[in-house]
Amino acid sequence: MMETMPFDTDLLWTVMKEGGPYHAKGFLPKYAQWLEQTGRGHAITELKRRHPAEFGHGRPKG
């Protein structure tokens, strides 16, 4: 598909380099709360490790 595009850069990778899609940012704390309430809180530690800026710790990668 890239061969037929007028761009030399895949727009998906541009978005990923910018930290991911804007509409998906800012919801992790609420999602973590929901995981805890539904008995799946074991995943929260890993989410916080991978995305500290979403939880107000540190700066986003990039």
PQR file of N, CA, C, O and H, with PARSE charges and radii, in Angstrom:
ATOM      1  N   MET A   1       0.816  -1.192   0.000 -0.4000 1.5000
ATOM      2  CA  MET A   1       0.000   0.000   0.000 -0.0000 2.0000
ATOM      3  C   MET A   1       0.867   1.266   0.000  0.5500 1.7000
ATOM      4  O   MET A   1       0.503   2.265  -0.622 -0.5500 1.4000
ATOM      5  N   MET A   2       2.001   1.229   0.688 -0.4000 1.5000
ATOM      6  CA  MET A   2       2.874   2.406   0.710 -0.0000 2.0000
ATOM      7  C   MET A   2       3.334   2.799  -0.690  0.5500 1.7000
ATOM      8  O   MET A   2       3.582   3.974  -0.960 -0.5500 1.4000
ATOM      9  H   MET A   2       2.297   0.418   1.193  0.4000 1.0000
ATOM     10  N   GLU A   3       3.445   1.832  -1.565 -0.4000 1.5000
ATOM     11  CA  GLU A   3       3.911   2.127  -2.920 -0.0000 2.0000
ATOM     12  C   GLU A   3       2.949   3.044  -3.668  0.5500 1.7000
ATOM     13  O   GLU A   3       3.361   3.769  -4.573 -0.5500 1.4000
ATOM     14  H   GLU A   3       3.243   0.878  -1.346  0.4000 1.0000
ATOM     15  N   THR A   4       1.678   3.017  -3.296 -0.4000 1.5000
ATOM     16  CA  THR A   4       0.681   3.833  -3.987 -0.0000 2.0000
ATOM     17  C   THR A   4       0.435   5.179  -3.304  0.5500 1.7000
ATOM     18  O   THR A   4      -0.318   6.006  -3.818 -0.5500 1.4000
ATOM     19  H   THR A   4       1.344   2.428  -2.560  0.4000 1.0000
ATOM     20  N   MET A   5       1.062   5.401  -2.154 -0.4000 1.5000
ATOM     21  CA  MET A   5       0.848   6.638  -1.414 -0.0000 2.0000
ATOM     22  C   MET A   5       1.748   7.754  -1.953  0.5500 1.7000
ATOM     23  O   MET A   5       2.862   7.483  -2.401 -0.5500 1.4000
ATOM     24  H   MET A   5       1.674   4.729  -1.735  0.4000 1.0000
ATOM     25  N   PRO A   6       1.276   9.002  -1.916 -0.5600 1.5000
ATOM     26  CA  PRO A   6       2.097  10.120  -2.385  0.2800 2.0000
ATOM     27  C   PRO A   6       3.142  10.564  -1.353  0.5500 1.7000
ATOM     28  O   PRO A   6       3.925  11.473  -1.626 -0.5500 1.4000
ATOM     29  N   PHE A   7       3.162   9.931  -0.168 -0.4000 1.5000
ATOM     30  CA  PHE A   7       4.086  10.310   0.896 -0.0000 2.0000
ATOM     31  C   PHE A   7       5.231   9.314   0.980  0.5500 1.7000
ATOM     32  O   PHE A   7       5.058   8.139   0.653 -0.5500 1.4000
ATOM     33  H   PHE A   7       2.526   9.193   0.054  0.4000 1.0000
ATOM     34  N   ASP A   8       6.395   9.770   1.414 -0.4000 1.5000
ATOM     35  CA  ASP A   8       7.524   8.850   1.566 -0.0000 2.0000
ATOM     36  C   ASP A   8       7.656   8.330   2.999  0.5500 1.7000
ATOM     37  O   ASP A   8       8.532   7.516   3.290 -0.5500 1.4000
ATOM     38  H   ASP A   8       6.536  10.724   1.680  0.4000 1.0000
ATOM     39  N   THR A   9       6.787   8.802   3.887 -0.4000 1.5000
ATOM     40  CA  THR A   9       6.801   8.371   5.281 -0.0000 2.0000
ATOM     41  C   THR A   9       5.434   7.803   5.642  0.5500 1.7000
ATOM     42  O   THR A   9       4.402   8.389   5.316 -0.5500 1.4000
ATOM     43  H   THR A   9       6.075   9.464   3.650  0.4000 1.0000
ATOM     44  N   ASP A  10       5.435   6.665   6.314 -0.4000 1.5000
ATOM     45  CA  ASP A  10       4.193   6.048   6.768 -0.0000 2.0000
ATOM     46  C   ASP A  10       3.629   6.888   7.914  0.5500 1.7000
ATOM     47  O   ASP A  10       4.297   7.052   8.935 -0.5500 1.4000
ATOM     48  H   ASP A  10       6.273   6.188   6.579  0.4000 1.0000
ATOM     49  N   LEU A  11       2.441   7.411   7.771 -0.4000 1.5000
ATOM     50  CA  LEU A  11       1.843   8.288   8.774 -0.0000 2.0000
ATOM     51  C   LEU A  11       1.628   7.586  10.106  0.5500 1.7000
ATOM     52  O   LEU A  11       1.652   8.238  11.150 -0.5500 1.4000
ATOM     53  H   LEU A  11       1.898   7.277   6.941  0.4000 1.0000
ATOM     54  N   LEU A  12       1.418   6.276  10.098 -0.4000 1.5000
ATOM     55  CA  LEU A  12       1.273   5.523  11.345 -0.0000 2.0000
ATOM     56  C   LEU A  12       2.516   5.700  12.214  0.5500 1.7000
ATOM     57  O   LEU A  12       2.410   5.925  13.419 -0.5500 1.4000
ATOM     58  H   LEU A  12       1.398   5.746   9.250  0.4000 1.0000
ATOM     59  N   TRP A  13       3.692   5.598  11.600 -0.4000 1.5000
ATOM     60  CA  TRP A  13       4.925   5.709  12.374 -0.0000 2.0000
ATOM     61  C   TRP A  13       5.175   7.138  12.830  0.5500 1.7000
ATOM     62  O   TRP A  13       5.829   7.349  13.851 -0.5500 1.4000
ATOM     63  H   TRP A  13       3.779   5.415  10.620  0.4000 1.0000
ATOM     64  N   THR A  14       4.677   8.108  12.109 -0.4000 1.5000
ATOM     65  CA  THR A  14       4.765   9.495  12.568 -0.0000 2.0000
ATOM     66  C   THR A  14       3.974   9.653  13.858  0.5500 1.7000
ATOM     67  O   THR A  14       4.459  10.254  14.816 -0.5500 1.4000
ATOM     68  H   THR A  14       4.146   7.937  11.279  0.4000 1.0000
ATOM     69  N   VAL A  15       2.770   9.121  13.885 -0.4000 1.5000
ATOM     70  CA  VAL A  15       1.928   9.181  15.082 -0.0000 2.0000
ATOM     71  C   VAL A  15       2.591   8.437  16.240  0.5500 1.7000
ATOM     72  O   VAL A  15       2.592   8.929  17.369 -0.5500 1.4000
ATOM     73  H   VAL A  15       2.377   8.633  13.107  0.4000 1.0000
ATOM     74  N   MET A  16       3.145   7.276  15.978 -0.4000 1.5000
ATOM     75  CA  MET A  16       3.787   6.491  17.035 -0.0000 2.0000
ATOM     76  C   MET A  16       4.998   7.229  17.611  0.5500 1.7000
ATOM     77  O   MET A  16       5.226   7.190  18.820 -0.5500 1.4000
ATOM     78  H   MET A  16       3.145   6.876  15.062  0.4000 1.0000
ATOM     79  N   LYS A  17       5.766   7.893  16.766 -0.4000 1.5000
ATOM     80  CA  LYS A  17       6.921   8.658  17.246 -0.0000 2.0000
ATOM     81  C   LYS A  17       6.490   9.842  18.102  0.5500 1.7000
ATOM     82  O   LYS A  17       7.244  10.299  18.961 -0.5500 1.4000
ATOM     83  H   LYS A  17       5.581   7.925  15.784  0.4000 1.0000
ATOM     84  N   GLU A  18       5.281  10.336  17.868 -0.4000 1.5000
ATOM     85  CA  GLU A  18       4.747  11.447  18.656 -0.0000 2.0000
ATOM     86  C   GLU A  18       4.133  10.973  19.963  0.5500 1.7000
ATOM     87  O   GLU A  18       3.605  11.780  20.729 -0.5500 1.4000
ATOM     88  H   GLU A  18       4.669   9.965  17.170  0.4000 1.0000
ATOM     89  N   GLY A  19       4.194   9.685  20.223 -0.4000 1.5000
ATOM     90  CA  GLY A  19       3.679   9.154  21.487 -0.0000 2.0000
ATOM     91  C   GLY A  19       2.359   8.430  21.375  0.5500 1.7000
ATOM     92  O   GLY A  19       1.762   8.081  22.394 -0.5500 1.4000
ATOM     93  H   GLY A  19       4.622   9.029  19.601  0.4000 1.0000
ATOM     94  N   GLY A  20       1.892   8.197  20.184 -0.4000 1.5000
ATOM     95  CA  GLY A  20       0.639   7.474  19.992 -0.0000 2.0000
ATOM     96  C   GLY A  20      -0.500   8.414  19.651  0.5500 1.7000
ATOM     97  O   GLY A  20      -0.332   9.634  19.655 -0.5500 1.4000
ATOM     98  H   GLY A  20       2.376   8.480  19.356  0.4000 1.0000
ATOM     99  N   PRO A  21      -1.655   7.847  19.355 -0.5600 1.5000
ATOM    100  CA  PRO A  21      -2.795   8.665  18.948  0.2800 2.0000
ATOM    101  C   PRO A  21      -3.310   9.551  20.086  0.5500 1.7000
ATOM    102  O   PRO A  21      -3.442   9.104  21.226 -0.5500 1.4000
ATOM    103  N   TYR A  22      -3.592  10.789  19.763 -0.4000 1.5000
ATOM    104  CA  TYR A  22      -4.031  11.765  20.762 -0.0000 2.0000
ATOM    105  C   TYR A  22      -5.294  11.313  21.488  0.5500 1.7000
ATOM    106  O   TYR A  22      -5.415  11.517  22.696 -0.5500 1.4000
ATOM    107  H   TYR A  22      -3.485  11.152  18.837  0.4000 1.0000
ATOM    108  N   HIS A  23      -6.232  10.706  20.775 -0.4000 1.5000
ATOM    109  CA  HIS A  23      -7.503  10.331  21.395 -0.0000 2.0000
ATOM    110  C   HIS A  23      -7.346   9.250  22.454  0.5500 1.7000
ATOM    111  O   HIS A  23      -8.257   9.031  23.253 -0.5500 1.4000
ATOM    112  H   HIS A  23      -6.133  10.540  19.794  0.4000 1.0000
ATOM    113  N   ALA A  24      -6.201   8.570  22.470 -0.4000 1.5000
ATOM    114  CA  ALA A  24      -5.987   7.493  23.435 -0.0000 2.0000
ATOM    115  C   ALA A  24      -5.199   7.951  24.663  0.5500 1.7000
ATOM    116  O   ALA A  24      -4.935   7.147  25.556 -0.5500 1.4000
ATOM    117  H   ALA A  24      -5.461   8.747  21.821  0.4000 1.0000
ATOM    118  N   LYS A  25      -4.825   9.210  24.719 -0.4000 1.5000
ATOM    119  CA  LYS A  25      -4.014   9.709  25.829 -0.0000 2.0000
ATOM    120  C   LYS A  25      -4.889  10.251  26.951  0.5500 1.7000
ATOM    121  O   LYS A  25      -5.958  10.813  26.716 -0.5500 1.4000
ATOM    122  H   LYS A  25      -5.039   9.863  23.993  0.4000 1.0000
ATOM    123  N   GLY A  26      -4.409  10.069  28.172 -0.4000 1.5000
ATOM    124  CA  GLY A  26      -5.073  10.662  29.321 -0.0000 2.0000
ATOM    125  C   GLY A  26      -6.118   9.794  29.995  0.5500 1.7000
ATOM    126  O   GLY A  26      -6.769  10.249  30.936 -0.5500 1.4000
ATOM    127  H   GLY A  26      -3.540   9.612  28.363  0.4000 1.0000
ATOM    128  N   PHE A  27      -6.302   8.568  29.549 -0.4000 1.5000
ATOM    129  CA  PHE A  27      -7.340   7.713  30.110 -0.0000 2.0000
ATOM    130  C   PHE A  27      -6.807   6.585  30.991  0.5500 1.7000
ATOM    131  O   PHE A  27      -7.594   5.849  31.587 -0.5500 1.4000
ATOM    132  H   PHE A  27      -5.774   8.198  28.785  0.4000 1.0000
ATOM    133  N   LEU A  28      -5.492   6.439  31.082 -0.4000 1.5000
ATOM    134  CA  LEU A  28      -4.939   5.310  31.831 -0.0000 2.0000
ATOM    135  C   LEU A  28      -5.282   5.326  33.318  0.5500 1.7000
ATOM    136  O   LEU A  28      -5.589   4.262  33.855 -0.5500 1.4000
ATOM    137  H   LEU A  28      -4.853   7.037  30.598  0.4000 1.0000
ATOM    138  N   PRO A  29      -5.252   6.453  34.017 -0.5600 1.5000
ATOM    139  CA  PRO A  29      -5.614   6.412  35.436  0.2800 2.0000
ATOM    140  C   PRO A  29      -7.043   5.890  35.669  0.5500 1.7000
ATOM    141  O   PRO A  29      -7.278   5.096  36.579 -0.5500 1.4000
ATOM    142  N   LYS A  30      -7.965   6.333  34.858 -0.4000 1.5000
ATOM    143  CA  LYS A  30      -9.354   5.868  34.982 -0.0000 2.0000
ATOM    144  C   LYS A  30      -9.453   4.381  34.625  0.5500 1.7000
ATOM    145  O   LYS A  30     -10.183   3.629  35.272 -0.5500 1.4000
ATOM    146  H   LYS A  30      -7.774   6.979  34.118  0.4000 1.0000
ATOM    147  N   TYR A  31      -8.722   3.968  33.601 -0.4000 1.5000
ATOM    148  CA  TYR A  31      -8.705   2.562  33.201 -0.0000 2.0000
ATOM    149  C   TYR A  31      -8.098   1.701  34.307  0.5500 1.7000
ATOM    150  O   TYR A  31      -8.586   0.604  34.582 -0.5500 1.4000
ATOM    151  H   TYR A  31      -8.129   4.578  33.076  0.4000 1.0000
ATOM    152  N   ALA A  32      -7.031   2.198  34.940 -0.4000 1.5000
ATOM    153  CA  ALA A  32      -6.408   1.463  36.040 -0.0000 2.0000
ATOM    154  C   ALA A  32      -7.387   1.299  37.199  0.5500 1.7000
ATOM    155  O   ALA A  32      -7.439   0.243  37.830 -0.5500 1.4000
ATOM    156  H   ALA A  32      -6.635   3.089  34.716  0.4000 1.0000
ATOM    157  N   GLN A  33      -8.143   2.323  37.468 -0.4000 1.5000
ATOM    158  CA  GLN A  33      -9.159   2.253  38.523 -0.0000 2.0000
ATOM    159  C   GLN A  33     -10.199   1.184  38.186  0.5500 1.7000
ATOM    160  O   GLN A  33     -10.611   0.418  39.057 -0.5500 1.4000
ATOM    161  H   GLN A  33      -8.100   3.181  36.955  0.4000 1.0000
ATOM    162  N   TRP A  34     -10.613   1.137  36.950 -0.4000 1.5000
ATOM    163  CA  TRP A  34     -11.587   0.140  36.502 -0.0000 2.0000
ATOM    164  C   TRP A  34     -11.005  -1.269  36.610  0.5500 1.7000
ATOM    165  O   TRP A  34     -11.697  -2.198  37.029 -0.5500 1.4000
ATOM    166  H   TRP A  34     -10.278   1.760  36.242  0.4000 1.0000
ATOM    167  N   LEU A  35      -9.725  -1.430  36.230 -0.4000 1.5000
ATOM    168  CA  LEU A  35      -9.076  -2.736  36.367 -0.0000 2.0000
ATOM    169  C   LEU A  35      -9.097  -3.194  37.822  0.5500 1.7000
ATOM    170  O   LEU A  35      -9.398  -4.352  38.111 -0.5500 1.4000
ATOM    171  H   LEU A  35      -9.163  -0.676  35.890  0.4000 1.0000
ATOM    172  N   GLU A  36      -8.777  -2.284  38.731 -0.4000 1.5000
ATOM    173  CA  GLU A  36      -8.779  -2.610  40.163 -0.0000 2.0000
ATOM    174  C   GLU A  36     -10.171  -3.039  40.624  0.5500 1.7000
ATOM    175  O   GLU A  36     -10.310  -4.021  41.352 -0.5500 1.4000
ATOM    176  H   GLU A  36      -8.532  -1.344  38.497  0.4000 1.0000
ATOM    177  N   GLN A  37     -11.182  -2.315  40.208 -0.4000 1.5000
ATOM    178  CA  GLN A  37     -12.559  -2.602  40.618 -0.0000 2.0000
ATOM    179  C   GLN A  37     -13.086  -3.912  40.058  0.5500 1.7000
ATOM    180  O   GLN A  37     -14.003  -4.507  40.624 -0.5500 1.4000
ATOM    181  H   GLN A  37     -11.068  -1.516  39.617  0.4000 1.0000
ATOM    182  N   THR A  38     -12.517  -4.362  38.956 -0.4000 1.5000
ATOM    183  CA  THR A  38     -12.992  -5.595  38.326 -0.0000 2.0000
ATOM    184  C   THR A  38     -12.069  -6.781  38.596  0.5500 1.7000
ATOM    185  O   THR A  38     -12.148  -7.805  37.917 -0.5500 1.4000
ATOM    186  H   THR A  38     -11.772  -3.878  38.496  0.4000 1.0000
ATOM    187  N   GLY A  39     -11.191  -6.634  39.596 -0.4000 1.5000
ATOM    188  CA  GLY A  39     -10.346  -7.745  39.999 -0.0000 2.0000
ATOM    189  C   GLY A  39      -9.144  -8.009  39.112  0.5500 1.7000
ATOM    190  O   GLY A  39      -8.577  -9.101  39.138 -0.5500 1.4000
ATOM    191  H   GLY A  39     -11.127  -5.802  40.147  0.4000 1.0000
ATOM    192  N   ARG A  40      -8.752  -7.017  38.329 -0.4000 1.5000
ATOM    193  CA  ARG A  40      -7.604  -7.192  37.430 -0.0000 2.0000
ATOM    194  C   ARG A  40      -6.500  -6.176  37.709  0.5500 1.7000
ATOM    195  O   ARG A  40      -5.782  -5.752  36.803 -0.5500 1.4000
ATOM    196  H   ARG A  40      -9.212  -6.129  38.308  0.4000 1.0000
ATOM    197  N   GLY A  41      -6.383  -5.803  38.955 -0.4000 1.5000
ATOM    198  CA  GLY A  41      -5.402  -4.800  39.348 -0.0000 2.0000
ATOM    199  C   GLY A  41      -3.957  -5.224  39.186  0.5500 1.7000
ATOM    200  O   GLY A  41      -3.058  -4.384  39.240 -0.5500 1.4000
ATOM    201  H   GLY A  41      -6.966  -6.147  39.691  0.4000 1.0000
ATOM    202  N   HIS A  42      -3.715  -6.514  38.987 -0.4000 1.5000
ATOM    203  CA  HIS A  42      -2.339  -6.995  38.810 -0.0000 2.0000
ATOM    204  C   HIS A  42      -1.645  -6.344  37.609  0.5500 1.7000
ATOM    205  O   HIS A  42      -0.416  -6.293  37.565 -0.5500 1.4000
ATOM    206  H   HIS A  42      -4.445  -7.196  38.942  0.4000 1.0000
ATOM    207  N   ALA A  43      -2.402  -5.855  36.652 -0.4000 1.5000
ATOM    208  CA  ALA A  43      -1.822  -5.252  35.444 -0.0000 2.0000
ATOM    209  C   ALA A  43      -1.408  -3.792  35.652  0.5500 1.7000
ATOM    210  O   ALA A  43      -0.685  -3.236  34.825 -0.5500 1.4000
ATOM    211  H   ALA A  43      -3.401  -5.896  36.687  0.4000 1.0000
ATOM    212  N   ILE A  44      -1.844  -3.180  36.719 -0.4000 1.5000
ATOM    213  CA  ILE A  44      -1.611  -1.749  36.928 -0.0000 2.0000
ATOM    214  C   ILE A  44      -0.131  -1.423  37.105  0.5500 1.7000
ATOM    215  O   ILE A  44       0.341  -0.406  36.597 -0.5500 1.4000
ATOM    216  H   ILE A  44      -2.432  -3.631  37.391  0.4000 1.0000
ATOM    217  N   THR A  45       0.594  -2.260  37.807 -0.4000 1.5000
ATOM    218  CA  THR A  45       2.023  -2.014  38.013 -0.0000 2.0000
ATOM    219  C   THR A  45       2.760  -1.905  36.684  0.5500 1.7000
ATOM    220  O   THR A  45       3.595  -1.020  36.497 -0.5500 1.4000
ATOM    221  H   THR A  45       0.211  -3.086  38.220  0.4000 1.0000
ATOM    222  N   GLU A  46       2.448  -2.801  35.777 -0.4000 1.5000
ATOM    223  CA  GLU A  46       3.108  -2.780  34.464 -0.0000 2.0000
ATOM    224  C   GLU A  46       2.687  -1.553  33.655  0.5500 1.7000
ATOM    225  O   GLU A  46       3.518  -0.955  32.972 -0.5500 1.4000
ATOM    226  H   GLU A  46       1.770  -3.520  35.929  0.4000 1.0000
ATOM    227  N   LEU A  47       1.428  -1.172  33.720 -0.4000 1.5000
ATOM    228  CA  LEU A  47       0.973   0.028  33.015 -0.0000 2.0000
ATOM    229  C   LEU A  47       1.701   1.266  33.533  0.5500 1.7000
ATOM    230  O   LEU A  47       2.107   2.126  32.752 -0.5500 1.4000
ATOM    231  H   LEU A  47       0.752  -1.658  34.276  0.4000 1.0000
ATOM    232  N   LYS A  48       1.863   1.353  34.850 -0.4000 1.5000
ATOM    233  CA  LYS A  48       2.574   2.493  35.431 -0.0000 2.0000
ATOM    234  C   LYS A  48       4.049   2.483  35.046  0.5500 1.7000
ATOM    235  O   LYS A  48       4.644   3.543  34.853 -0.5500 1.4000
ATOM    236  H   LYS A  48       1.533   0.655  35.485  0.4000 1.0000
ATOM    237  N   ARG A  49       4.640   1.310  34.932 -0.4000 1.5000
ATOM    238  CA  ARG A  49       6.045   1.217  34.533 -0.0000 2.0000
ATOM    239  C   ARG A  49       6.229   1.671  33.086  0.5500 1.7000
ATOM    240  O   ARG A  49       7.181   2.383  32.765 -0.5500 1.4000
ATOM    241  H   ARG A  49       4.157   0.448  35.088  0.4000 1.0000
ATOM    242  N   ARG A  50       5.317   1.257  32.227 -0.4000 1.5000
ATOM    243  CA  ARG A  50       5.435   1.581  30.803 -0.0000 2.0000
ATOM    244  C   ARG A  50       5.010   3.007  30.457  0.5500 1.7000
ATOM    245  O   ARG A  50       5.495   3.584  29.484 -0.5500 1.4000
ATOM    246  H   ARG A  50       4.544   0.679  32.488  0.4000 1.0000
ATOM    247  N   HIS A  51       4.109   3.570  31.249 -0.4000 1.5000
ATOM    248  CA  HIS A  51       3.534   4.882  30.920 -0.0000 2.0000
ATOM    249  C   HIS A  51       3.527   5.810  32.136  0.5500 1.7000
ATOM    250  O   HIS A  51       2.457   6.249  32.559 -0.5500 1.4000
ATOM    251  H   HIS A  51       3.715   3.101  32.039  0.4000 1.0000
ATOM    252  N   PRO A  52       4.693   6.117  32.706 -0.5600 1.5000
ATOM    253  CA  PRO A  52       4.710   6.931  33.926  0.2800 2.0000
ATOM    254  C   PRO A  52       4.099   8.321  33.747  0.5500 1.7000
ATOM    255  O   PRO A  52       3.479   8.842  34.674 -0.5500 1.4000
ATOM    256  N   ALA A  53       4.261   8.921  32.583 -0.4000 1.5000
ATOM    257  CA  ALA A  53       3.724  10.271  32.365 -0.0000 2.0000
ATOM    258  C   ALA A  53       2.200  10.289  32.423  0.5500 1.7000
ATOM    259  O   ALA A  53       1.605  11.290  32.823 -0.5500 1.4000
ATOM    260  H   ALA A  53       4.764   8.497  31.830  0.4000 1.0000
ATOM    261  N   GLU A  54       1.576   9.201  32.032 -0.4000 1.5000
ATOM    262  CA  GLU A  54       0.110   9.127  32.070 -0.0000 2.0000
ATOM    263  C   GLU A  54      -0.403   9.160  33.513  0.5500 1.7000
ATOM    264  O   GLU A  54      -1.540   9.555  33.770 -0.5500 1.4000
ATOM    265  H   GLU A  54       2.059   8.388  31.707  0.4000 1.0000
ATOM    266  N   PHE A  55       0.454   8.738  34.447 -0.4000 1.5000
ATOM    267  CA  PHE A  55       0.075   8.714  35.855 -0.0000 2.0000
ATOM    268  C   PHE A  55       0.680   9.888  36.622  0.5500 1.7000
ATOM    269  O   PHE A  55       0.650   9.916  37.852 -0.5500 1.4000
ATOM    270  H   PHE A  55       1.377   8.418  34.238  0.4000 1.0000
ATOM    271  N   GLY A  56       1.232  10.862  35.884 -0.4000 1.5000
ATOM    272  CA  GLY A  56       1.778  12.056  36.500 -0.0000 2.0000
ATOM    273  C   GLY A  56       3.190  11.906  37.029  0.5500 1.7000
ATOM    274  O   GLY A  56       3.623  12.699  37.866 -0.5500 1.4000
ATOM    275  H   GLY A  56       1.257  10.840  34.884  0.4000 1.0000
ATOM    276  N   HIS A  57       3.923  10.894  36.554 -0.4000 1.5000
ATOM    277  CA  HIS A  57       5.303  10.672  36.995 -0.0000 2.0000
ATOM    278  C   HIS A  57       6.230  10.768  35.793  0.5500 1.7000
ATOM    279  O   HIS A  57       6.058  10.032  34.822 -0.5500 1.4000
ATOM    280  H   HIS A  57       3.572  10.250  35.875  0.4000 1.0000
ATOM    281  N   GLY A  58       7.193  11.650  35.844 -0.4000 1.5000
ATOM    282  CA  GLY A  58       8.173  11.739  34.762 -0.0000 2.0000
ATOM    283  C   GLY A  58       7.605  12.376  33.511  0.5500 1.7000
ATOM    284  O   GLY A  58       6.512  12.943  33.508 -0.5500 1.4000
ATOM    285  H   GLY A  58       7.332  12.248  36.633  0.4000 1.0000
ATOM    286  N   ARG A  59       8.375  12.264  32.464 -0.4000 1.5000
ATOM    287  CA  ARG A  59       7.994  12.835  31.175 -0.0000 2.0000
ATOM    288  C   ARG A  59       7.736  11.724  30.182  0.5500 1.7000
ATOM    289  O   ARG A  59       8.296  10.637  30.322 -0.5500 1.4000
ATOM    290  H   ARG A  59       9.262  11.804  32.466  0.4000 1.0000
ATOM    291  N   PRO A  60       6.902  11.965  29.181 -0.5600 1.5000
ATOM    292  CA  PRO A  60       6.679  10.947  28.151  0.2800 2.0000
ATOM    293  C   PRO A  60       7.936  10.721  27.332  0.5500 1.7000
ATOM    294  O   PRO A  60       8.760  11.622  27.176 -0.5500 1.4000
ATOM    295  N   LYS A  61       8.074   9.515  26.814 -0.4000 1.5000
ATOM    296  CA  LYS A  61       9.212   9.198  25.953 -0.0000 2.0000
ATOM    297  C   LYS A  61       9.039   9.905  24.621  0.5500 1.7000
ATOM    298  O   LYS A  61       7.916  10.141  24.174 -0.5500 1.4000
ATOM    299  H   LYS A  61       7.404   8.784  26.941  0.4000 1.0000
ATOM    300  N   GLY A  62      10.158  10.244  23.988 -0.4000 1.5000
ATOM    301  CA  GLY A  62      10.060  10.796  22.647 -0.0000 2.0000
ATOM    302  C   GLY A  62      10.839  11.994  22.391  0.5500 1.7000
ATOM    303  O   GLY A  62      10.810  12.523  21.279 -0.5500 1.4000
ATOM    304  H   GLY A  62      11.070  10.053  24.351  0.4000 1.0000
TER
END
